[in-house]
Amino acid sequence: MSVLQDMADKLADDVLAAEAELGDDRFYEKVAQVLMAASPTFQEAYITSIRVRLAERRGRAFLERALAAKRGDVVEEEVAEEPVIDISSGH
């Protein structure tokens, strides 16, 4: 990984970890706006890191629900495909 991507990954981890404490599940978008004003290149690397992490969370949650349904731990309806949510920063 490049230094740029390493820095963006670290910031993405820190921002997503801070969202619960801040009580703002869209805080990452505010950080993206600040970054855009400073460095569009860094902002894009950061948004990519955010998207990958959020996608992994959703994929893992879906997997866990599917396995729970298969094992009889939940009703099958809860495993329905999740809607696509646009997590872009407006570009």
CYANA upper distance limits for C-alpha pairs under 8 A (distance plus 0.5 A):
  1 MET  CA      5 GLN  CA      6.63
  1 MET  CA      6 ASP  CA      6.86
  2 SER  CA      6 ASP  CA      6.64
  3 VAL  CA      7 MET  CA      6.62
  4 LEU  CA      8 ALA  CA      6.69
  4 LEU  CA     42 PHE  CA      7.27
  4 LEU  CA     45 ALA  CA      7.88
  5 GLN  CA      9 ASP  CA      6.44
  5 GLN  CA     45 ALA  CA      6.57
  5 GLN  CA     46 TYR  CA      8.13
  6 ASP  CA     10 LYS  CA      6.73
  7 MET  CA     11 LEU  CA      6.72
  8 ALA  CA     12 ALA  CA      6.54
  8 ALA  CA     42 PHE  CA      7.31
  8 ALA  CA     43 GLN  CA      8.45
  8 ALA  CA     45 ALA  CA      6.30
  8 ALA  CA     46 TYR  CA      5.02
  8 ALA  CA     49 SER  CA      7.19
  9 ASP  CA     13 ASP  CA      6.67
  9 ASP  CA     46 TYR  CA      7.07
  9 ASP  CA     49 SER  CA      6.08
  9 ASP  CA     50 ILE  CA      8.46
 10 LYS  CA     14 ASP  CA      6.72
 11 LEU  CA     15 VAL  CA      6.50
 11 LEU  CA     46 TYR  CA      7.73
 12 ALA  CA     16 LEU  CA      6.58
 12 ALA  CA     28 TYR  CA      8.26
 12 ALA  CA     46 TYR  CA      6.68
 12 ALA  CA     47 ILE  CA      8.43
 12 ALA  CA     49 SER  CA      6.58
 12 ALA  CA     50 ILE  CA      6.08
 13 ASP  CA     17 ALA  CA      6.61
 13 ASP  CA     50 ILE  CA      8.46
 14 ASP  CA     18 ALA  CA      6.63
 15 VAL  CA     19 GLU  CA      6.80
 15 VAL  CA     27 PHE  CA      7.95
 15 VAL  CA     28 TYR  CA      6.67
 16 LEU  CA     20 ALA  CA      8.29
 16 LEU  CA     28 TYR  CA      7.41
 16 LEU  CA     50 ILE  CA      8.39
 17 ALA  CA     21 GLU  CA      8.32
 18 ALA  CA     22 LEU  CA      6.61
 19 GLU  CA     23 GLY  CA      6.32
 19 GLU  CA     24 ASP  CA      5.83
 19 GLU  CA     25 ASP  CA      6.03
 19 GLU  CA     26 ARG  CA      8.12
 19 GLU  CA     27 PHE  CA      6.73
 19 GLU  CA     28 TYR  CA      8.33
 20 ALA  CA     24 ASP  CA      7.18
 20 ALA  CA     25 ASP  CA      7.54
 26 ARG  CA     30 LYS  CA      7.82
 27 PHE  CA     31 VAL  CA      7.04
 28 TYR  CA     32 ALA  CA      6.69
 28 TYR  CA     50 ILE  CA      8.19
 29 GLU  CA     33 GLN  CA      6.87
 29 GLU  CA     89 SER  CA      6.72
 30 LYS  CA     34 VAL  CA      7.03
 31 VAL  CA     35 LEU  CA      6.74
 32 ALA  CA     36 MET  CA      6.58
 32 ALA  CA     43 GLN  CA      6.34
 32 ALA  CA     46 TYR  CA      7.91
 32 ALA  CA     47 ILE  CA      7.45
 32 ALA  CA     89 SER  CA      7.54
 33 GLN  CA     37 ALA  CA      7.14
 33 GLN  CA     89 SER  CA      8.28
 34 VAL  CA     38 ALA  CA      7.19
 35 LEU  CA     39 SER  CA      6.17
 35 LEU  CA     40 PRO  CA      7.22
 35 LEU  CA     42 PHE  CA      7.39
 35 LEU  CA     43 GLN  CA      5.57
 36 MET  CA     40 PRO  CA      5.15
 36 MET  CA     42 PHE  CA      8.27
 36 MET  CA     43 GLN  CA      5.90
 39 SER  CA     43 GLN  CA      6.62
 40 PRO  CA     44 GLU  CA      6.64
 41 THR  CA     45 ALA  CA      7.01
 42 PHE  CA     46 TYR  CA      6.62
 43 GLN  CA     47 ILE  CA      6.61
 44 GLU  CA     48 THR  CA      6.63
 45 ALA  CA     49 SER  CA      6.80
 46 TYR  CA     50 ILE  CA      6.72
 47 ILE  CA     51 ARG  CA      6.56
 47 ILE  CA     88 SER  CA      8.11
 47 ILE  CA     89 SER  CA      8.18
 48 THR  CA     52 VAL  CA      6.70
 49 SER  CA     53 ARG  CA      6.79
 50 ILE  CA     54 LEU  CA      6.63
 51 ARG  CA     55 ALA  CA      6.44
 51 ARG  CA     87 ILE  CA      7.50
 52 VAL  CA     56 GLU  CA      6.63
 53 ARG  CA     57 ARG  CA      6.77
 54 LEU  CA     58 ARG  CA      6.77
 55 ALA  CA     59 GLY  CA      6.52
 56 GLU  CA     60 ARG  CA      6.46
 57 ARG  CA     61 ALA  CA      6.60
 58 ARG  CA     62 PHE  CA      6.63
 59 GLY  CA     63 LEU  CA      6.67
 60 ARG  CA     64 GLU  CA      6.65
 61 ALA  CA     65 ARG  CA      6.69
 62 PHE  CA     66 ALA  CA      6.61
 62 PHE  CA     79 VAL  CA      7.43
 62 PHE  CA     81 GLU  CA      8.45
 63 LEU  CA     67 LEU  CA      6.64
 64 GLU  CA     68 ALA  CA      6.56
 65 ARG  CA     69 ALA  CA      6.60
 65 ARG  CA     74 VAL  CA      8.17
 65 ARG  CA     78 GLU  CA      7.65
 65 ARG  CA     79 VAL  CA      6.23
 66 ALA  CA     70 LYS  CA      6.69
 66 ALA  CA     79 VAL  CA      6.06
 67 LEU  CA     71 ARG  CA      6.64
 68 ALA  CA     72 GLY  CA      6.62
 68 ALA  CA     73 ASP  CA      5.38
 68 ALA  CA     74 VAL  CA      6.37
 69 ALA  CA     73 ASP  CA      6.09
 69 ALA  CA     74 VAL  CA      5.40
 69 ALA  CA     75 VAL  CA      6.58
 69 ALA  CA     76 GLU  CA      5.94
 69 ALA  CA     78 GLU  CA      8.41
 69 ALA  CA     79 VAL  CA      7.55
 74 VAL  CA     78 GLU  CA      7.65
 75 VAL  CA     79 VAL  CA      8.41
 76 GLU  CA     80 ALA  CA      8.21
